[in-house]
Amino acid sequence: MMNKTATARITLYKYRNAYDAVKLGPPVDRHDPDTAGMTDWIPVVRGKFLNLRGVAADHPNLGNRYIETSALVYLTSDTVWARTLSRWYYLNAPFEMPLLFVNPSARQDVVCKFEDGGFGLTVAVTQKLLALRPGQLTEMAREYSMCSHAEYFEQIRQEWTLGAHQG
């Protein structure tokens, strides 16, 4: 079993690679072999973990089926592309809760609750949570004395706070 320091280092490297991909932007071709499509998608938060759930199309490893992605890192403002720790997803139609199941007194930022304790979120709330992640990663990098990573994530936090990176 890995210790906390090793786990933190791996996590920070994965996020750094994902943010590097975000800086380069989504693939030009949505049929890129390293990407996957997704339909009936919904952002889901469970504890501190934020990801997408939906039906994957042409996923390089999982094929065509309902999946839960790795951690969500970025969602373009037009919700056409999403970046997770592992890959880009081309987003088709999002999940829509049938009006029959909508509770008018429910919180407007939560779309639904899943049996596993996860909450389906609106895109607006998801964007707000994603904006907090670079600051959280900065703190994690500082805690584990990974100074270059702390500087990297702090730079992203500042750029995104100022709205310099719009998808």
PyMOL commands that set and color helices and strands:
alter all, ss='L'
color gray80, all
select helices_A, chain A and resi 4-24+99-101+123-143+147-161
alter helices_A, ss='H'
color red, helices_A
select strands_A, chain A and resi 36-46+49-57+66-68+72-75+81-84+88-91+110-113+119-121
alter strands_A, ss='S'
color yellow, strands_A
deselect
rebuild
show_as cartoon
